[in-house]
Amino acid sequence: MRSLAIAAFVIATMASCTKKENSEAITDTIENIETMEKQEKQKIEALLRNMKSH
């Protein structure tokens, strides 16, 4: 859900930016989304390990 909000923000700001700025913003957004997804995956894996150990 957060990644959709970030993507929407980038798209909304694209109108006032150059193509290079747009490209950089999109790349940053994709990297941020990938980082958040990795963090969420790690949290879920930790929770599962925790549940298995109990």
Biopython code that builds the backbone (N, CA, C, O; Angstrom):
import numpy as np
from Bio.PDB.StructureBuilder import StructureBuilder

atoms = [
    (1, "MET", "N", (0.828, -1.192, 0.000)),
    (1, "MET", "CA", (0.000, 0.000, 0.000)),
    (1, "MET", "C", (0.873, 1.257, 0.000)),
    (1, "MET", "O", (0.611, 2.211, -0.734)),
    (2, "ARG", "N", (1.907, 1.241, 0.830)),
    (2, "ARG", "CA", (2.811, 2.381, 0.898)),
    (2, "ARG", "C", (3.496, 2.600, -0.449)),
    (2, "ARG", "O", (3.691, 3.738, -0.875)),
    (3, "SER", "N", (3.863, 1.497, -1.122)),
    (3, "SER", "CA", (4.541, 1.619, -2.406)),
    (3, "SER", "C", (3.635, 2.274, -3.447)),
    (3, "SER", "O", (4.112, 3.021, -4.301)),
    (4, "LEU", "N", (2.339, 1.999, -3.379)),
    (4, "LEU", "CA", (1.403, 2.651, -4.299)),
    (4, "LEU", "C", (1.338, 4.148, -4.031)),
    (4, "LEU", "O", (1.255, 4.942, -4.968)),
    (5, "ALA", "N", (1.376, 4.534, -2.777)),
    (5, "ALA", "CA", (1.337, 5.952, -2.430)),
    (5, "ALA", "C", (2.584, 6.658, -2.945)),
    (5, "ALA", "O", (2.504, 7.777, -3.453)),
    (6, "ILE", "N", (3.733, 6.007, -2.816)),
    (6, "ILE", "CA", (4.981, 6.604, -3.311)),
    (6, "ILE", "C", (4.923, 6.751, -4.823)),
    (6, "ILE", "O", (5.277, 7.797, -5.367)),
    (7, "ALA", "N", (4.479, 5.710, -5.494)),
    (7, "ALA", "CA", (4.381, 5.761, -6.958)),
    (7, "ALA", "C", (3.416, 6.851, -7.403)),
    (7, "ALA", "O", (3.690, 7.565, -8.368)),
    (8, "ALA", "N", (2.294, 6.985, -6.714)),
    (8, "ALA", "CA", (1.316, 8.026, -7.055)),
    (8, "ALA", "C", (1.922, 9.408, -6.868)),
    (8, "ALA", "O", (1.681, 10.304, -7.677)),
    (9, "PHE", "N", (2.702, 9.589, -5.816)),
    (9, "PHE", "CA", (3.349, 10.872, -5.571)),
    (9, "PHE", "C", (4.319, 11.212, -6.698)),
    (9, "PHE", "O", (4.341, 12.340, -7.188)),
    (10, "VAL", "N", (5.117, 10.232, -7.103)),
    (10, "VAL", "CA", (6.085, 10.462, -8.183)),
    (10, "VAL", "C", (5.362, 10.824, -9.474)),
    (10, "VAL", "O", (5.752, 11.758, -10.174)),
    (11, "ILE", "N", (4.314, 10.084, -9.780)),
    (11, "ILE", "CA", (3.561, 10.358, -11.005)),
    (11, "ILE", "C", (2.936, 11.752, -10.954)),
    (11, "ILE", "O", (2.915, 12.463, -11.958)),
    (12, "ALA", "N", (2.431, 12.138, -9.793)),
    (12, "ALA", "CA", (1.805, 13.451, -9.649)),
    (12, "ALA", "C", (2.810, 14.584, -9.828)),
    (12, "ALA", "O", (2.446, 15.664, -10.295)),
    (13, "THR", "N", (4.066, 14.353, -9.461)),
    (13, "THR", "CA", (5.074, 15.415, -9.583)),
    (13, "THR", "C", (5.775, 15.422, -10.932)),
    (13, "THR", "O", (6.543, 16.337, -11.228)),
    (14, "MET", "N", (5.520, 14.424, -11.742)),
    (14, "MET", "CA", (6.211, 14.316, -13.028)),
    (14, "MET", "C", (5.911, 15.476, -13.974)),
    (14, "MET", "O", (6.767, 15.842, -14.778)),
    (15, "ALA", "N", (4.744, 16.049, -13.899)),
    (15, "ALA", "CA", (4.345, 17.100, -14.834)),
    (15, "ALA", "C", (5.266, 18.316, -14.766)),
    (15, "ALA", "O", (5.456, 19.005, -15.768)),
    (16, "SER", "N", (5.834, 18.584, -13.601)),
    (16, "SER", "CA", (6.674, 19.769, -13.448)),
    (16, "SER", "C", (8.162, 19.467, -13.544)),
    (16, "SER", "O", (8.984, 20.323, -13.217)),
    (17, "CYS", "N", (8.518, 18.282, -13.981)),
    (17, "CYS", "CA", (9.922, 17.880, -14.034)),
    (17, "CYS", "C", (10.369, 17.603, -15.462)),
    (17, "CYS", "O", (9.556, 17.376, -16.359)),
    (18, "THR", "N", (11.698, 17.630, -15.647)),
    (18, "THR", "CA", (12.255, 17.251, -16.947)),
    (18, "THR", "C", (12.251, 15.731, -17.067)),
    (18, "THR", "O", (12.017, 15.018, -16.092)),
    (19, "LYS", "N", (12.513, 15.255, -18.268)),
    (19, "LYS", "CA", (12.543, 13.799, -18.472)),
    (19, "LYS", "C", (13.621, 13.148, -17.616)),
    (19, "LYS", "O", (13.406, 12.071, -17.058)),
    (20, "LYS", "N", (14.784, 13.797, -17.507)),
    (20, "LYS", "CA", (15.865, 13.222, -16.695)),
    (20, "LYS", "C", (15.448, 13.155, -15.231)),
    (20, "LYS", "O", (15.673, 12.144, -14.566)),
    (21, "GLU", "N", (14.846, 14.216, -14.732)),
    (21, "GLU", "CA", (14.374, 14.220, -13.347)),
    (21, "GLU", "C", (13.314, 13.142, -13.139)),
    (21, "GLU", "O", (13.310, 12.456, -12.117)),
    (22, "ASN", "N", (12.416, 12.997, -14.112)),
    (22, "ASN", "CA", (11.382, 11.958, -14.024)),
    (22, "ASN", "C", (12.019, 10.586, -13.924)),
    (22, "ASN", "O", (11.642, 9.772, -13.080)),
    (23, "SER", "N", (12.981, 10.338, -14.787)),
    (23, "SER", "CA", (13.647, 9.041, -14.818)),
    (23, "SER", "C", (14.325, 8.764, -13.479)),
    (23, "SER", "O", (14.228, 7.656, -12.952)),
    (24, "GLU", "N", (15.008, 9.760, -12.930)),
    (24, "GLU", "CA", (15.688, 9.588, -11.643)),
    (24, "GLU", "C", (14.681, 9.350, -10.525)),
    (24, "GLU", "O", (14.909, 8.517, -9.648)),
    (25, "ALA", "N", (13.571, 10.079, -10.555)),
    (25, "ALA", "CA", (12.542, 9.918, -9.517)),
    (25, "ALA", "C", (11.925, 8.529, -9.588)),
    (25, "ALA", "O", (11.681, 7.901, -8.557)),
    (26, "ILE", "N", (11.675, 8.053, -10.790)),
    (26, "ILE", "CA", (11.087, 6.721, -10.956)),
    (26, "ILE", "C", (12.063, 5.652, -10.473)),
    (26, "ILE", "O", (11.676, 4.708, -9.786)),
    (27, "THR", "N", (13.336, 5.814, -10.843)),
    (27, "THR", "CA", (14.360, 4.853, -10.399)),
    (27, "THR", "C", (14.441, 4.830, -8.881)),
    (27, "THR", "O", (14.486, 3.759, -8.275)),
    (28, "ASP", "N", (14.460, 6.017, -8.258)),
    (28, "ASP", "CA", (14.504, 6.094, -6.797)),
    (28, "ASP", "C", (13.281, 5.429, -6.180)),
    (28, "ASP", "O", (13.389, 4.712, -5.185)),
    (29, "THR", "N", (12.124, 5.671, -6.775)),
    (29, "THR", "CA", (10.888, 5.088, -6.251)),
    (29, "THR", "C", (10.923, 3.569, -6.332)),
    (29, "THR", "O", (10.553, 2.881, -5.380)),
    (30, "ILE", "N", (11.366, 3.051, -7.467)),
    (30, "ILE", "CA", (11.458, 1.597, -7.632)),
    (30, "ILE", "C", (12.416, 1.008, -6.602)),
    (30, "ILE", "O", (12.132, -0.031, -6.007)),
    (31, "GLU", "N", (13.554, 1.677, -6.392)),
    (31, "GLU", "CA", (14.519, 1.194, -5.402)),
    (31, "GLU", "C", (13.922, 1.225, -4.002)),
    (31, "GLU", "O", (14.128, 0.301, -3.215)),
    (32, "ASN", "N", (13.183, 2.287, -3.691)),
    (32, "ASN", "CA", (12.538, 2.397, -2.378)),
    (32, "ASN", "C", (11.501, 1.291, -2.188)),
    (32, "ASN", "O", (11.420, 0.688, -1.118)),
    (33, "ILE", "N", (10.717, 1.027, -3.220)),
    (33, "ILE", "CA", (9.697, -0.024, -3.143)),
    (33, "ILE", "C", (10.370, -1.383, -2.939)),
    (33, "ILE", "O", (9.927, -2.182, -2.114)),
    (34, "GLU", "N", (11.441, -1.641, -3.694)),
    (34, "GLU", "CA", (12.145, -2.919, -3.555)),
    (34, "GLU", "C", (12.714, -3.078, -2.147)),
    (34, "GLU", "O", (12.659, -4.162, -1.567)),
    (35, "THR", "N", (13.259, -1.992, -1.602)),
    (35, "THR", "CA", (13.800, -2.031, -0.239)),
    (35, "THR", "C", (12.698, -2.322, 0.766)),
    (35, "THR", "O", (12.878, -3.147, 1.662)),
    (36, "MET", "N", (11.565, -1.658, 0.627)),
    (36, "MET", "CA", (10.448, -1.886, 1.548)),
    (36, "MET", "C", (9.935, -3.321, 1.448)),
    (36, "MET", "O", (9.612, -3.943, 2.460)),
    (37, "GLU", "N", (9.864, -3.844, 0.218)),
    (37, "GLU", "CA", (9.404, -5.221, 0.035)),
    (37, "GLU", "C", (10.354, -6.207, 0.696)),
    (37, "GLU", "O", (9.916, -7.176, 1.315)),
    (38, "LYS", "N", (11.665, -5.962, 0.566)),
    (38, "LYS", "CA", (12.649, -6.837, 1.210)),
    (38, "LYS", "C", (12.494, -6.788, 2.728)),
    (38, "LYS", "O", (12.555, -7.816, 3.402)),
    (39, "GLN", "N", (12.291, -5.567, 3.261)),
    (39, "GLN", "CA", (12.122, -5.424, 4.709)),
    (39, "GLN", "C", (10.869, -6.147, 5.185)),
    (39, "GLN", "O", (10.891, -6.805, 6.225)),
    (40, "GLU", "N", (9.783, -6.031, 4.436)),
    (40, "GLU", "CA", (8.543, -6.721, 4.800)),
    (40, "GLU", "C", (8.746, -8.232, 4.763)),
    (40, "GLU", "O", (8.284, -8.944, 5.654)),
    (41, "LYS", "N", (9.431, -8.718, 3.741)),
    (41, "LYS", "CA", (9.698, -10.151, 3.627)),
    (41, "LYS", "C", (10.518, -10.629, 4.822)),
    (41, "LYS", "O", (10.243, -11.688, 5.386)),
    (42, "GLN", "N", (11.524, -9.847, 5.204)),
    (42, "GLN", "CA", (12.364, -10.221, 6.346)),
    (42, "GLN", "C", (11.551, -10.250, 7.636)),
    (42, "GLN", "O", (11.744, -11.130, 8.476)),
    (43, "LYS", "N", (10.644, -9.292, 7.794)),
    (43, "LYS", "CA", (9.784, -9.263, 8.987)),
    (43, "LYS", "C", (8.910, -10.510, 9.050)),
    (43, "LYS", "O", (8.771, -11.129, 10.104)),
    (44, "ILE", "N", (8.324, -10.870, 7.916)),
    (44, "ILE", "CA", (7.449, -12.048, 7.859)),
    (44, "ILE", "C", (8.255, -13.309, 8.153)),
    (44, "ILE", "O", (7.804, -14.175, 8.903)),
    (45, "GLU", "N", (9.449, -13.417, 7.564)),
    (45, "GLU", "CA", (10.285, -14.593, 7.815)),
    (45, "GLU", "C", (10.663, -14.685, 9.291)),
    (45, "GLU", "O", (10.677, -15.777, 9.860)),
    (46, "ALA", "N", (10.967, -13.553, 9.909)),
    (46, "ALA", "CA", (11.309, -13.546, 11.335)),
    (46, "ALA", "C", (10.115, -13.986, 12.177)),
    (46, "ALA", "O", (10.265, -14.751, 13.130)),
    (47, "LEU", "N", (8.935, -13.498, 11.819)),
    (47, "LEU", "CA", (7.732, -13.903, 12.547)),
    (47, "LEU", "C", (7.485, -15.402, 12.411)),
    (47, "LEU", "O", (7.133, -16.067, 13.385)),
    (48, "LEU", "N", (7.666, -15.928, 11.213)),
    (48, "LEU", "CA", (7.465, -17.369, 10.995)),
    (48, "LEU", "C", (8.473, -18.190, 11.798)),
    (48, "LEU", "O", (8.116, -19.206, 12.394)),
    (49, "ARG", "N", (9.728, -17.751, 11.814)),
    (49, "ARG", "CA", (10.748, -18.454, 12.604)),
    (49, "ARG", "C", (10.380, -18.415, 14.082)),
    (49, "ARG", "O", (10.544, -19.402, 14.800)),
    (50, "ASN", "N", (9.887, -17.278, 14.524)),
    (50, "ASN", "CA", (9.467, -17.108, 15.911)),
    (50, "ASN", "C", (8.331, -18.064, 16.254)),
    (50, "ASN", "O", (8.328, -18.691, 17.313)),
    (51, "MET", "N", (7.373, -18.164, 15.347)),
    (51, "MET", "CA", (6.223, -19.037, 15.580)),
    (51, "MET", "C", (6.653, -20.498, 15.625)),
    (51, "MET", "O", (6.141, -21.268, 16.439)),
    (52, "LYS", "N", (7.581, -20.886, 14.765)),
    (52, "LYS", "CA", (8.047, -22.277, 14.725)),
    (52, "LYS", "C", (8.809, -22.649, 15.985)),
    (52, "LYS", "O", (8.778, -23.805, 16.408)),
    (53, "SER", "N", (9.490, -21.688, 16.590)),
    (53, "SER", "CA", (10.299, -21.986, 17.776)),
    (53, "SER", "C", (9.464, -22.079, 19.045)),
    (53, "SER", "O", (9.961, -22.518, 20.083)),
    (54, "HIS", "N", (8.206, -21.672, 18.972)),
    (54, "HIS", "CA", (7.364, -21.711, 20.175)),
    (54, "HIS", "C", (6.582, -22.988, 20.254)),
    (54, "HIS", "O", (5.822, -23.189, 21.201)),
]
sb = StructureBuilder()
sb.init_structure("model")
sb.init_model(0)
sb.init_chain("A")
sb.init_seg("    ")
for serial, (resi, resn, name, xyz) in enumerate(atoms, 1):
    if name == "N":
        sb.init_residue(resn, " ", resi, " ")
    sb.init_atom(name, np.array(xyz, "f"), 0.0, 1.0, " ", f" {name:<3s}", serial, name[0])
structure = sb.get_structure()
